[in-house]
Amino acid sequence: ILYTPLNISEIINAKLVGESNFSAQHLLIDSRQLTEPSHSIFIALKSERNDGHQYISGLIQKGVKIFIVSHIPESCIELQNKVCFLIVQDTLKALQKLATYHREQFQLPVIGITGSNGKTIVKEWLYQLLKSDYNIARSPKSYNSQVGVPLSVWQINNKHTLGIFEAGISEVGEMNLLREIIKPTIGVFTSLGSAHD
């Protein structure tokens, strides 16, 4: 599915600034993993150690056109007519909303795996068992966090006939958010350790 800035702005309730005549299909949160600049949407996530906004001007030079941001960096203000900025209050919530919308476009069985441990190995085991019967979208590595789950679900496309995604939590209330993004039709619970009592 190709998404335009106008589509995205409606989905995530963003203010659109700049040129909007673009379309994209890849989500990018790490500037080092850029592969298809003209078809990528960069989400400027903030963490305690890093701020994605500092990579925007470099990504513009490499050809990225669509950015989900909480503000336009000073260094990029003169470039806003050449690219598109979608301004939101919280870029992580915007990523999650976008992935939730994307998931809703597909009617396919989805296995959601959670538990204190064993999620990744169960996911890979199920993949090995089912890959000859289904075209499977699955979490890469152990992408099971508030960021990893949306990136995993975003991989679903029209060729897939099954999804297998893992969900991990580190704080109370996170599972409700992840459930909305994954929308599992089958649930697998691996174990409950003392960390999740």
Buried (B, 14 or more C-beta within 10 A) or exposed (E): EEBBBBBBBEBBEBEBBBBBEBBBEBBBBEBEEBEEBEBBBBBBBEEEEEEBBEBBEEBBEEEBBBBBBBEBBEEBEEBBEEBBBBBBEEBBBBBBBBBBBBBEEBEBEBBBBBBBBBBBEBBBEBBEEBEEEBEBBBBEEBBBBBBBBBBBBBBBEEEBBBBBBBBBBEEEEBBEBBBBBBBBEEEBEBEEEEEBE
